[in-house]
Amino acid sequence: MNISIKTKARKPLLSLYIITSFLFISCAGHITPARETLESYYKDMNLREIKVDIFCIDPNSPERAYASATITHNFANRDGNLQKEYIGHLLKKTGDTWQVDKKTTYTTKESDALILLAGKKIQPFPSSQ
């Protein structure tokens, strides 16, 4: 009787694992072309690293997308840490490849990315009061 209870408890966990793995793989498949696009766009800057933080395709216009990236430069700030820059990009699809259309506000939230894709502005940082 204990065996059947353990088996029943494992089925939902296995299902959750499979679904999570599928979502991760599908998102990772979209991040690679975005990273390649940004690496090509910034190739003359001799950067240390480009990390895509979010990639979001416009559901109303699949030839448009938003990608934000953390860019690490090869020089340090006055504290001795490598300089980082946080930049948002609006991308357009030309054939099978993505190209940077313009730079925009940085965000890691999909909801804000969709607002930017709609041509509206978001609050970049919470106001300090």
C-alpha contacts under 8 A as a table, 3 or more apart, distances in Angstrom:
res1	aa1	res2	aa2	distance
1	M	4	S	5.51
1	M	5	I	6.70
2	N	5	I	5.22
2	N	6	K	6.31
3	I	6	K	5.23
3	I	7	T	6.17
4	S	7	T	5.02
4	S	8	K	6.11
5	I	8	K	5.16
5	I	9	A	6.20
6	K	9	A	5.10
6	K	10	R	6.26
7	T	10	R	5.19
7	T	11	K	6.54
8	K	11	K	5.52
8	K	12	P	7.57
9	A	12	P	6.33
9	A	13	L	7.11
10	R	13	L	5.15
10	R	14	L	6.03
11	K	14	L	5.11
11	K	15	S	6.16
12	P	15	S	5.02
12	P	16	L	6.09
13	L	16	L	5.07
13	L	17	Y	6.14
14	L	17	Y	5.05
14	L	18	I	6.23
15	S	18	I	5.16
15	S	19	I	6.21
16	L	19	I	5.21
16	L	20	T	6.05
17	Y	20	T	5.18
17	Y	21	S	6.05
18	I	21	S	5.15
18	I	22	F	6.19
19	I	22	F	5.13
19	I	23	L	6.30
20	T	23	L	5.21
20	T	24	F	6.18
21	S	24	F	5.13
21	S	25	I	6.13
22	F	25	I	5.20
22	F	26	S	6.18
23	L	26	S	5.20
23	L	27	C	6.17
24	F	27	C	5.25
24	F	28	A	6.04
25	I	28	A	5.08
25	I	29	G	6.21
26	S	29	G	5.18
26	S	30	H	6.84
27	C	30	H	5.33
27	C	31	I	6.46
28	A	31	I	5.07
28	A	32	T	6.54
29	G	32	T	5.83
29	G	33	P	7.60
30	H	33	P	6.02
30	H	34	A	6.76
30	H	55	F	7.07
31	I	34	A	5.10
31	I	35	R	6.08
31	I	52	V	6.83
31	I	54	I	7.69
31	I	55	F	6.12
32	T	35	R	5.14
32	T	36	E	6.21
33	P	36	E	5.04
33	P	37	T	6.12
33	P	97	T	7.61
33	P	98	W	7.22
34	A	37	T	5.07
34	A	38	L	6.26
34	A	52	V	7.35
34	A	55	F	7.07
34	A	67	A	6.89
34	A	98	W	6.99
35	R	38	L	5.14
35	R	39	E	6.00
35	R	50	I	7.25
35	R	51	K	7.26
35	R	52	V	6.05
36	E	39	E	5.05
36	E	40	S	6.14
37	T	40	S	5.21
37	T	41	Y	6.15
37	T	97	T	7.87
37	T	98	W	6.11
37	T	99	Q	6.15
37	T	100	V	7.28
38	L	41	Y	4.86
38	L	42	Y	6.09
38	L	50	I	7.62
38	L	100	V	7.45
39	E	42	Y	5.30
39	E	43	K	5.65
39	E	50	I	6.95
40	S	43	K	5.09
41	Y	44	D	7.98
41	Y	100	V	7.18
42	Y	45	M	5.56
42	Y	46	N	7.66
42	Y	47	L	7.61
43	K	46	N	6.19
43	K	47	L	7.54
46	N	73	H	7.59
46	N	74	N	7.25
47	L	50	I	7.40
47	L	71	I	7.32
47	L	72	T	6.21
47	L	73	H	4.82
47	L	74	N	5.77
48	R	71	I	7.82
48	R	72	T	5.45
48	R	73	H	5.33
48	R	74	N	5.32
49	E	71	I	5.90
49	E	72	T	5.05
49	E	73	H	7.12
50	I	69	A	6.52
50	I	70	T	5.94
50	I	71	I	4.70
50	I	72	T	6.42
51	K	69	A	5.39
51	K	70	T	5.17
51	K	71	I	6.45
52	V	55	F	7.21
52	V	67	A	6.85
52	V	68	S	5.90
52	V	69	A	4.34
52	V	70	T	6.51
53	D	67	A	7.35
53	D	68	S	5.46
53	D	69	A	5.21
53	D	70	T	6.82
53	D	108	T	6.28
54	I	66	Y	7.75
54	I	67	A	5.54
54	I	68	S	5.43
54	I	69	A	7.31
54	I	107	T	7.97
54	I	108	T	5.73
54	I	109	K	7.66
54	I	110	E	7.51
55	F	65	A	7.13
55	F	66	Y	5.69
55	F	67	A	4.44
55	F	68	S	6.79
56	C	65	A	5.51
56	C	66	Y	5.17
56	C	67	A	6.48
56	C	110	E	6.70
56	C	113	A	6.87
56	C	114	L	7.59
57	I	61	S	7.85
57	I	62	P	5.99
57	I	63	E	7.68
57	I	64	R	6.13
57	I	65	A	4.16
57	I	66	Y	6.40
58	D	61	S	5.21
58	D	62	P	5.42
58	D	63	E	7.51
58	D	64	R	5.61
58	D	65	A	5.37
58	D	66	Y	7.64
58	D	114	L	6.62
58	D	117	L	6.52
59	P	62	P	5.92
61	S	64	R	5.80
62	P	65	A	7.27
63	E	92	K	5.61
63	E	93	K	4.78
63	E	94	T	7.69
64	R	90	L	7.27
64	R	91	L	5.65
64	R	92	K	4.59
64	R	93	K	6.23
64	R	117	L	7.56
65	A	90	L	5.91
65	A	91	L	4.99
65	A	92	K	6.36
65	A	117	L	7.01
66	Y	88	G	7.22
66	Y	89	H	5.71
66	Y	90	L	4.74
66	Y	91	L	5.89
66	Y	113	A	6.11
66	Y	114	L	7.85
66	Y	116	L	7.86
66	Y	117	L	6.74
67	A	88	G	5.91
67	A	89	H	5.21
67	A	90	L	6.57
67	A	91	L	7.25
68	S	86	Y	7.35
68	S	87	I	5.72
68	S	88	G	4.16
68	S	89	H	5.94
68	S	106	Y	5.83
68	S	107	T	6.41
68	S	108	T	6.89
69	A	86	Y	5.90
69	A	87	I	5.56
69	A	88	G	6.41
69	A	106	Y	7.81
70	T	84	K	6.67
70	T	85	E	5.78
70	T	86	Y	4.74
70	T	87	I	6.65
71	I	84	K	5.52
71	I	85	E	5.08
71	I	86	Y	6.32
71	I	87	I	7.66
72	T	82	L	6.65
72	T	83	Q	5.93
72	T	84	K	4.52
72	T	85	E	6.52
73	H	76	A	7.67
73	H	82	L	6.36
73	H	83	Q	5.44
73	H	84	K	6.17
73	H	85	E	7.92
74	N	82	L	6.59
74	N	83	Q	7.39
75	F	82	L	5.62
75	F	83	Q	6.09
76	A	79	D	7.46
76	A	80	G	5.21
76	A	81	N	5.00
76	A	82	L	4.02
76	A	83	Q	5.11
77	N	80	G	5.43
77	N	81	N	5.59
77	N	82	L	6.16
77	N	83	Q	5.53
78	R	81	N	7.49
86	Y	106	Y	6.13
87	I	103	K	7.00
87	I	104	T	6.93
87	I	105	T	6.59
87	I	106	Y	4.95
88	G	103	K	5.71
88	G	104	T	4.84
88	G	105	T	5.05
88	G	106	Y	4.12
88	G	107	T	6.73
89	H	100	V	6.48
89	H	101	D	7.35
89	H	102	K	5.86
89	H	103	K	4.41
89	H	104	T	5.41
89	H	105	T	7.64
89	H	106	Y	7.80
90	L	100	V	6.11
90	L	101	D	5.50
90	L	102	K	5.42
90	L	103	K	6.20
90	L	104	T	6.79
90	L	117	L	7.21
91	L	98	W	6.19
91	L	99	Q	5.44
91	L	100	V	4.53
91	L	101	D	5.06
91	L	102	K	7.16
92	K	98	W	5.60
92	K	99	Q	5.44
92	K	100	V	6.47
92	K	101	D	5.97
93	K	96	D	6.76
93	K	97	T	5.66
93	K	98	W	4.40
93	K	99	Q	6.22
94	T	97	T	5.48
94	T	98	W	6.11
94	T	99	Q	7.08
100	V	103	K	7.60
105	T	116	L	7.95
105	T	122	I	7.67
105	T	124	P	6.44
106	Y	124	P	7.00
107	T	110	E	7.99
107	T	112	D	6.66
107	T	113	A	6.76
107	T	124	P	7.46
108	T	112	D	7.81
108	T	113	A	7.69
109	K	112	D	5.36
109	K	113	A	6.31
110	E	113	A	4.92
110	E	114	L	6.25
111	S	114	L	5.27
111	S	115	I	6.49
112	D	115	I	4.99
112	D	116	L	6.28
112	D	122	I	6.68
113	A	116	L	5.09
113	A	117	L	6.18
114	L	117	L	4.96
114	L	118	A	6.25
115	I	118	A	5.09
115	I	119	G	6.72
115	I	120	K	5.64
115	I	121	K	6.97
115	I	122	I	7.18
116	L	119	G	5.18
116	L	120	K	5.25
116	L	121	K	5.99
116	L	122	I	7.07
117	L	120	K	7.38
123	Q	126	P	6.92
